Amino acid sequence: MRDEIRAAIDRVVESQIFINGSEVEGLEEEVAAYSQCRYGIGVSSGTDALLAALMAIDIRPGDEIITSPYTFFATAGTIWRLGARPVFVDIDPLTYNMDTSPSGGLEAAITPRTRAIMPVHLYGQMAEMDPIMEIAAKHKLIVIEDAAQAIGSEYKGRRAGSIGHLGCFSFFPSKNLGGFGDGGMVTANDEALAERVRLLRGHGAFPKYYHKFVGGNFRLDALQAAVLRVKLKYLDSWSAGRQRNAAIYRELFAKAGLDQVGLPMEAGQRRHIYNQFVIRVTKRDELIAHLKKNQIGTEIYYPVPLHLQECFASLGHQQGDYPASERAATETIALPIYPELSDADKSRIVEVIASSGLV
Ligand SMILES: Cc1ncc(COP(=O)(O)O)c(C=O)c1O
């Protein structure tokens, strides 16, 4: 891609249009179309996508937003920054997404102060959206999809970001569509909501210097947009590479007889884009050390569930409140899954796990 990306960067440099402009608009149209949405609004990061989305629905101090405790910090951090309260619903231990079963507590978490539900499509697999949308409609709640890890993933043929009222994407370099720095996108099908996000991205001004409401500088750089437009053309082939890697890992784990290792579960009627391939083991920390010794990189997504984060102590949660999330936080390891990972590397990774004596 080097030549294509350099040409795209040159195009921006020659134009001297570094903020907004045709590259950002082009990416917005292309990501919206890719995500089966009418509107896309480029923003400075996935975090700012969430913040702008919450601001667009006028979240205020005291409001409650229902979300998952097992996600990247930004999901709840943005809620908190607006003075609102994250209300957690535990995860399904097999998919790591919000438990939407009737006994999972989603509907029970709704109070008169609840304004929105924010499901997270963790690791590249969409949450069970039908019950979420049904419960939201019944209680007149907004749904904001945290699709930061899930661009192009599908639920019943519908893409991440297109089912809720707003969708939030991240172009952090580790995502399936990663920029040369930070970036993000908000998607919407409702014109008024999209327009509100667009205004909020530029300090709520329209026209320039006339501020209808307080927004922020949540703009996406034209340079990032130009790079991302080149990379978007390859996204499907990369996601297919990740899916292929996942399928081969499954075969290798089965052949090695490693039944004790919890492999990622593909829920029905989904397109999983494998932003991460997360396995579950009991001796997690020892296994990570063993893999590291063998020069195999891993990551823990995430070691501390959000309800137990120090900064949220005033929410009054304790160990045991969300057991599935707490257990996942002690047992999960993400293995390398990037599209270019060779078959030899995957075999070696599974061999090193098999010979560790730790699973
Ligand atoms: C689930 C989730 N939400 C939000 C974010 C925030 O995105 P960013 O890092 O682009 O601000 C991320 C990215 O790390 C994420 O994984």
Ligand as a Chemical Component Dictionary entry (heavy atoms), coordinates in Angstrom:
data_LIG
# 
_chem_comp.id                   LIG 
_chem_comp.type                 NON-POLYMER 
_chem_comp.pdbx_formal_charge   0 
_chem_comp.three_letter_code    LIG 
# 
loop_
_chem_comp_atom.comp_id 
_chem_comp_atom.atom_id 
_chem_comp_atom.alt_atom_id 
_chem_comp_atom.type_symbol 
_chem_comp_atom.charge 
_chem_comp_atom.model_Cartn_x 
_chem_comp_atom.model_Cartn_y 
_chem_comp_atom.model_Cartn_z 
_chem_comp_atom.pdbx_ordinal 
LIG C1 C1 C 0 -14.801 -0.997 22.894 1  
LIG C2 C2 C 0 -14.060 0.293  22.680 2  
LIG N1 N1 N 0 -14.670 1.453  22.902 3  
LIG C3 C3 C 0 -14.057 2.630  22.695 4  
LIG C4 C4 C 0 -12.758 2.694  22.272 5  
LIG C5 C5 C 0 -12.082 4.024  22.154 6  
LIG O1 O1 O 0 -11.511 4.234  20.915 7  
LIG P1 P1 P 0 -10.202 5.166  20.762 8  
LIG O2 O2 O 0 -9.058  4.425  21.311 9  
LIG O3 O3 O 0 -10.123 5.381  19.283 10 
LIG O4 O4 O 0 -10.490 6.449  21.480 11 
LIG C6 C6 C 0 -12.071 1.501  22.007 12 
LIG C7 C7 C 0 -10.685 1.514  21.490 13 
LIG O5 O5 O 0 -9.731  1.180  22.056 14 
LIG C8 C8 C 0 -12.731 0.271  22.234 15 
LIG O6 O6 O 0 -12.090 -0.885 22.026 16 
# 
loop_
_chem_comp_bond.comp_id 
_chem_comp_bond.atom_id_1 
_chem_comp_bond.atom_id_2 
_chem_comp_bond.value_order 
_chem_comp_bond.pdbx_ordinal 
LIG C1 C2 SING 1  
LIG C2 N1 SING 2  
LIG C2 C8 DOUB 3  
LIG N1 C3 DOUB 4  
LIG C3 C4 SING 5  
LIG C4 C5 SING 6  
LIG C4 C6 DOUB 7  
LIG C5 O1 SING 8  
LIG O1 P1 SING 9  
LIG P1 O2 DOUB 10 
LIG P1 O3 SING 11 
LIG P1 O4 SING 12 
LIG C6 C7 SING 13 
LIG C6 C8 SING 14 
LIG C7 O5 DOUB 15 
LIG C8 O6 SING 16 
# 
